[in-house]
Amino acid sequence: MTDIRQRVLTALALERTPGFNYSGNYLGTRFIDLTPPRAVIEIDHGLHCEDPAGEGDIAAICLLADISMGSVVRAQLSPEQRLATVSMSLQFTGAPRLGPFSGVGEFLEFVDGADSRQGLCRVSLSGAGQRLLFGTGAFMVMKPPPGRMMYPLVSAVHANAAPLDDHELTADEQALLRRAEAAINACGGGRGFLRHFWGFVPQASAEGARCTVGNGPHLGNRVGHLQGGLQLGMAIVTAEAALPPGWMTSGISAFFIGAGVGAEITAEARVEHQGRNTAVVRTRLTAPGGQRVLDATTTHIRRS
């Protein structure tokens, strides 16, 4: 059994305890401190979350940033309430995305005078002792969808956790494992597993770049919608595919418009500006029927 396959099965075992989503369980997300106004969140690092270049997968990094901010808002709510990301802006420092990874979320305040309750917060994320990014976000307090129960957050600790055996898997768990095995084969069992597992493998197009993923539990948040941080990661990867080699993402500003539901989610990126040293790309995520999910603008700088 490969280490990644074993990790997939361990995450499925952790998933049977309500409180988190599959991607968070796979990454080994741990809630180190949830004492408002501060949250400290960590994820495991290693081959299981490396991109093809050997750095931390950008979507995993965005997921950590999202959870670091959302958790510090959620810590001030009752367990039955849920959050929806309204907007997020991240600025990357350019430091190599090397672990161990830690996110610090800081609650600022609730929006005053609004009909809905929205929490504002900021985040700083570090890896290998260097700051990787900082940013801000807004999160709306909501009721869960009908038939969905919310549970207190639970850390995903892989140490000493037993993976499920293949014969123990339900039909849904078997489907997720088959997807993971296909991703392991696609990356040769090494770096880049998450790109294939999540399906963030865009193709250049005449307009820029396009990426379509099959939606499902491997991408879902705690209510089954495409997780907000993964939406940012999908937008960044697609935007980078719209540019020639030699560019890196320096920042993203994203606005969450609709729930990430449906059989497929598509990202389409278009280059708005490409100069000598900077570029701007606009990316839109849509659900079936063209329903808008996310609008994002990314800035890029030429690599040294």
N, C-alpha and C positions, 0 to 999 in steps of 0.2 A: 504493500500500500504506500503510495507516495505521501510525502508530508502534507501536500496541499489537499489531496483527497481525504486524508485523515482529519485535517482541519475542517473541511466541508462537513464531514460527518459529526465532528464534535460540535460545530455550530448548530447543526440540526438537533442535537441533543439539548443544547442550551436553549434553543428556540421553543422547546416544549414547556419551559417555564415562562408564563406570560410576563411581559414587561418591556420587551424591546423588539427590534426588527431583525430580520435575518442578516443583513449586511453589517449591522452593528455587532451582532453576535460573532460573525465570521472574523471581523477585524479585532475582536477582543477588547471592545470598548469598556473602559472602567471609569466609574464615577468616583474620583478620588476625594472630592470635596464639593458638597452642594449646600454651602452655607451662604445664603444671600448676604451681600450683593455679589458674591463671587462663586464661580464654578471652575473646578479643575478636572479636566477629562483627559484620559490617555488612551492610546490604542497600541496594540502590539506592532512591532516592526519585524521585517524579515522578508524572505523570498516571496511569501504568500501575498504581499501587498506591493511588490516592486513593479514598476513599469518596465518596458523593454530596455530602457537606458540604465536601469538599476536604481532609480530614485523612487521615492514613495509615489504611488499612483495619485495623479492629481485629483481624481474623483474621491478617493479615500480621504485626501487632505481636506477637500471641500466639505465632505461629510462630517469630519471632525470639527471644522469651524462652525458648521451649522448646529451641530449638537452642543457644542460648547456654549453658544449663545442661547439656544432654545432651552437648555437645561436650567440656566440660571433664572429664566422667566418662569419655567414650569415649577421650580422649587418653591415659588410663592403662591401656587395654585393648589386646589384640591385635586386628588388623584383622578377624579372622574372627568376633569376638564382636559381639553387637548389644545394644541397650538397649530396654527397654519402660518407658514412663512409668507410675509407680505413683500419684503424687499431685502436685498443683501448686497453689500459692496465690499469687495476684498482687494487689497493691494499687496502684491507679492514683492518680496525684497530681492529675489534673484538668488538667494542662498540655496545650495543644493538641498533637495528634499531627502535628507538622511535621518534615520531614527536614532534614538527613541523620540516619539512624537508626543507632544503635550499641548493641549489647548486651554487657555484661560478666558472664560467668559465673565463679563462684568455687567451687571444690571445697572441701567441708568435711571429710567423712570417709565411710568405709564403715560401715554399721550393724554394730555388734559383737554377736556371739552369735546371729546369724540363720542359718538354714539356707541361704537364698538370699543372694547378694551384692547389696546395694543401696547405691548411692552417693547421698549427700546433698549438695546444693549450693544456692547462692543466686544471684540475678540482679539487676542494675540496668540499666535500659534508658533511653536518652536520645534526644531528638530536638531539633534546632535549639538545642543547648546547654542544654536543660532536661531534668530527670529526668521521665520519663513514668510509670515504674512501678518497683517493686521486689518481690521475692518469693522463694519457696523451692520446691524440688522434690525428689522421690525417684525414682530410676531403677534398675530391676532389670537385672542382667546376665543375658543369655540366649544360647542358641544360635539361629542363624537357622532359619527353617522349612525343612523338607526341600526340596532342590532350589534353595535360594536361596544365593547367594554374596555375602559382604560384601566391600566394597572400601574402601580409605582414602578419607577425605573429600577432595573436590575443590572448590575455589572456582569459582563460576559468574561468570566475568568476561565481560560483554557487550561491553566495548570491544574493537573490532577483530575480534569474532567474526562469522562470516558466517552469516546465516539460511539455512535449507534452502529450496530451491525446491519449489514445490508438486508437481512431477512426481517428486521424490525421496522423497516421504513413503510410509511403509508404511501398511497399512490402519488400524492403531491410531493412527498419527500423524494420518492424515486425519480420523479420528473426533474426536480432540482439537481439531484445527483447526476442524472444523465447530462444535463446542461454543463455541470462542472467538469465531467469527464471529457466532453467535447472541447471545452476550453483548455483543459490540461493537454489534450492532444494537439490543439492548435498552437500552443506556445511551447510545445516540447517538454512540458513539465517544469519549466523554469520561469524566467521573468516574463511579465506581461499577462499572467493568468487573468487578472481582474478585467483588463480591457476586453478579453474575449468572453469572460463569464457575464459581465454586465452588458456586453454587446456594443461597447463604445469603439467601434472600428469604422470611422467615416470614410467616405470616398469623395475625391475631388469631383466637382461638376463644372459645367460651363459657367454657372452663376457664382460658384464658390466651393461649397462642400455640403454633403448630405449624409445623415446617419439615421437609420431606422432600427429600433430595438423592439424585441418582443417584451411587453410589459408582464410583470409577474412578481411573486414573492421575493425573488432574488434582488429586486429593485425597490420593493415596497417600504413605506414607513409603517408606523404602528397601526394605521387604519387601512393599509393596503394601497395607498396612492404612491406614485413615484416619489421617492424621498427627495427633499429639497436640495440637500448638498449634492446628491447624485445628479440632479438636474443641472446644477452649476458645472459639475465635472463634464457632463455630456456636452454642454454648450462650449466649454473651453476646448475640449478635444476636437470638436467639429470646427470651431473657429480656426484653430491652428492648422487643420487640414486644408483650409481655404487659402492659406498663405504658402509661399514657397519655403523650402528648408532654410534654416538660419534665423528664424524668428522665435521669440519666446513671449509668453503672456506676462504682462506686467500688472494687469488689473482687470476686474470684472464688476459691472454694475448690473444687477438682475432684478426683474420685477415679476412676481408670481401672479398670474392672471387667472388660471383655472386649475382644477384638480388634475393631477397626472393619472388619469384613469383611461381604460380602453385597452384593446388587445395589443396595440402598437403605439409607440411615441416616435415622432420624427423630428429631427433637428435639421434646420437648413440655415447655412451661414453664407453671408455675402460681405465681401470686402468693400468697405466704404471709403477707405483711404489707405494708400500704401506709399509712404515717402522714403526718404533715404534712411532714416533711423527709427521712425515710428509708423505704426499701422493701426487702423480701427476696423473692427469687424462686428457686424450685427448678426445675431443668431436668434432664431425663433423656434421654440418647441411647440408642436401641435399634437393633438390627440386625433383619433379617427373622426372624419367629417370636417377636419380643419379647425376644430376648436382650439383656441390658443391656450397654452399652458404656461409658457415663460417667454419673456422678451429679455434679451441680454445684449449688452454692449461690452466688448472686450478691447483693451488696448494692448499693443504688442511692441516690443523693442527688438532691434537687431542684436543677435548674440555677438559677443566679442570673439 
